[in-house]
Amino acid sequence: MGRTRTAGTALLLALLVAVLLSLPGEGGQAAAVEPRVTTGSIVIPAPAFTPSGNQWNYSNNGNFLQVGTGYGHFFAPVQLPVPEATITRITLYAYDNHPAQVCAVLYRIRPAVAVEKALGAACTTDSTASPQAPYAAISGGLVNQATQSAYLHLSISGTGVRFYAVKITFTY
């Protein structure tokens, strides 16, 4: 009878240990983890932008882009470092001390159905600050790179302004 009792106690102890190890938390299996929102950002610099059409009156020397006279339109692709992200903000870095303006508009496109949507725009105002950093908060800026992509449209109107970069902030 002593052996039966010892075997029964060992079996009961083994079951208790198995149950304790299967419980979530310390010492057992990993507890269910709440999904956490991670924030990231990328910077699209001046050299990434190409002119639209037959525009030749501009200079892009690597650290800034500017037009010689009149206005210019430039475009740059946005390649997010994660497959799916929600863009929450764009920040424009530019110098504008003249009656001119620099604007950056972020678009999301769905090529398969030929649909695009402006998600947000940031534009400069006359100021001696260099660089200015106007920004636009964005809601509904989900980009799933399996079926969508994003790009920036930069417009510069007038001389004496310089565009440096656009920062895109996103969560995933």
C-alpha positions as CSV (number, residue, x, y, z in Angstrom):
1,M,0.0,0.0,0.0
2,G,2.9,2.3,0.6
3,R,4.1,2.0,-2.9
4,T,0.6,2.8,-4.3
5,R,0.4,5.8,-2.1
6,T,3.9,7.0,-3.2
7,A,3.0,6.5,-6.9
8,G,-0.3,8.3,-6.5
9,T,1.4,11.2,-4.7
10,A,4.0,11.4,-7.4
11,L,1.4,11.3,-10.1
12,L,-0.6,14.1,-8.4
13,L,2.5,16.2,-8.0
14,A,3.4,15.7,-11.7
15,L,-0.1,16.8,-12.7
16,L,0.1,19.9,-10.4
17,V,3.5,20.9,-11.9
18,A,2.1,20.4,-15.5
19,V,-0.9,22.6,-14.7
20,L,1.3,25.3,-13.1
21,L,3.7,25.3,-16.1
22,S,0.8,25.7,-18.5
23,L,-0.5,28.8,-16.8
24,P,0.4,32.1,-18.4
25,G,2.8,34.4,-16.7
26,E,6.1,33.9,-14.9
27,G,7.5,30.5,-14.8
28,G,5.0,29.1,-17.3
29,Q,4.2,29.7,-20.9
30,A,4.5,33.2,-22.3
31,A,1.5,35.3,-21.4
32,A,-0.6,36.7,-24.2
33,V,1.0,39.9,-25.4
34,E,-1.1,43.0,-26.1
35,P,-0.4,44.4,-29.6
36,R,1.7,47.5,-29.2
37,V,1.7,50.4,-31.6
38,T,5.2,51.2,-32.8
39,T,5.9,54.6,-34.3
40,G,8.5,55.1,-37.0
41,S,9.5,57.7,-39.5
42,I,11.4,58.1,-42.8
43,V,12.8,61.2,-44.4
44,I,12.5,61.7,-48.2
45,P,15.3,64.2,-49.1
46,A,15.5,66.7,-51.9
47,P,17.5,64.3,-54.3
48,A,14.7,61.8,-54.3
49,F,12.4,64.2,-56.2
50,T,12.2,64.3,-59.9
51,P,10.6,67.1,-62.0
52,S,7.3,66.7,-63.8
53,G,7.2,67.1,-67.6
54,N,9.6,69.3,-69.4
55,Q,10.7,71.4,-66.4
56,W,14.3,72.4,-66.7
57,N,14.5,75.6,-64.7
58,Y,15.4,74.1,-61.3
59,S,18.5,73.0,-59.4
60,N,18.8,70.0,-57.1
61,N,22.2,70.0,-55.6
62,G,21.6,67.3,-53.1
63,N,20.9,69.2,-49.9
64,F,18.1,71.3,-51.3
65,L,15.9,71.8,-54.4
66,Q,14.8,75.2,-55.8
67,V,13.3,76.6,-59.0
68,G,15.0,79.3,-61.1
69,T,11.8,81.3,-61.9
70,G,8.1,80.6,-61.8
71,Y,7.1,77.3,-60.3
72,G,7.8,73.6,-60.4
73,H,6.2,70.3,-59.6
74,F,8.3,67.3,-58.4
75,F,7.4,63.8,-57.4
76,A,9.0,61.1,-55.1
77,P,7.9,57.6,-54.2
78,V,7.4,56.7,-50.6
79,Q,8.7,53.2,-49.6
80,L,7.7,52.3,-46.1
81,P,10.0,49.9,-44.2
82,V,7.0,47.7,-43.1
83,P,4.4,46.0,-45.3
84,E,1.5,47.8,-43.7
85,A,1.5,51.1,-41.8
86,T,-0.7,54.0,-40.9
87,I,0.8,57.4,-41.9
88,T,0.0,59.8,-39.1
89,R,1.9,63.0,-40.0
90,I,4.0,64.7,-42.7
91,T,6.5,67.4,-41.9
92,L,7.9,69.7,-44.6
93,Y,11.4,71.2,-44.2
94,A,11.9,74.2,-46.4
95,Y,13.0,77.8,-46.4
96,D,10.5,80.5,-47.6
97,N,11.3,84.1,-46.9
98,H,9.6,85.4,-50.1
99,P,6.1,85.7,-51.4
100,A,6.3,82.2,-52.6
101,Q,5.3,78.8,-51.3
102,V,6.5,75.2,-50.9
103,C,3.8,72.5,-50.5
104,A,4.1,68.8,-50.1
105,V,1.1,66.6,-50.6
106,L,1.1,62.9,-49.7
107,Y,-1.0,60.6,-51.9
108,R,-2.0,56.9,-51.4
109,I,-2.7,55.1,-54.7
110,R,-4.3,51.8,-55.5
111,P,-3.0,51.0,-59.0
112,A,-5.2,48.0,-59.6
113,V,-8.3,50.2,-59.6
114,A,-6.7,53.5,-60.6
115,V,-7.7,55.3,-57.4
116,E,-5.6,57.9,-55.6
117,K,-6.4,59.9,-52.5
118,A,-4.6,62.9,-51.0
119,L,-3.9,62.0,-47.3
120,G,-2.5,65.4,-46.2
121,A,-0.6,68.5,-47.2
122,A,2.0,70.7,-45.5
123,C,2.8,74.2,-46.9
124,T,5.2,76.9,-45.9
125,T,4.4,80.5,-45.0
126,D,6.6,83.6,-45.4
127,S,9.1,83.4,-42.5
128,T,12.8,84.0,-41.8
129,A,13.0,80.6,-40.1
130,S,15.3,78.2,-41.9
131,P,14.2,75.6,-42.1
132,Q,10.5,75.9,-41.5
133,A,8.8,72.7,-40.4
134,P,5.1,73.0,-41.0
135,Y,3.3,69.7,-40.6
136,A,-0.1,68.1,-41.2
137,A,-1.7,65.5,-39.0
138,I,-3.2,62.6,-41.0
139,S,-6.1,60.4,-40.1
140,G,-7.1,57.4,-42.2
141,G,-3.6,57.1,-43.7
142,L,-3.4,53.3,-43.8
143,V,-1.1,52.0,-46.6
144,N,-0.9,48.3,-47.3
145,Q,2.0,47.9,-49.7
146,A,0.6,44.6,-51.0
147,T,-2.1,46.5,-52.9
148,Q,-1.2,50.2,-52.5
149,S,1.6,52.6,-52.6
150,A,2.3,56.2,-51.7
151,Y,4.0,59.2,-53.2
152,L,4.7,62.8,-52.6
153,H,3.9,65.7,-54.9
154,L,6.0,68.8,-54.2
155,S,5.1,72.1,-55.6
156,I,7.3,75.2,-55.5
157,S,5.9,78.5,-56.6
158,G,8.3,81.4,-56.9
159,T,12.0,82.0,-56.5
160,G,14.0,82.4,-53.4
161,V,12.6,79.3,-51.6
162,R,14.4,76.0,-50.9
163,F,13.1,72.6,-50.2
164,Y,15.1,70.3,-48.0
165,A,13.1,67.2,-47.1
166,V,9.7,65.7,-46.0
167,K,9.5,63.5,-42.9
168,I,6.8,60.9,-42.8
169,T,5.7,59.6,-39.4
170,F,3.8,56.3,-39.3
171,T,2.6,53.6,-36.9
172,Y,2.5,49.9,-37.3
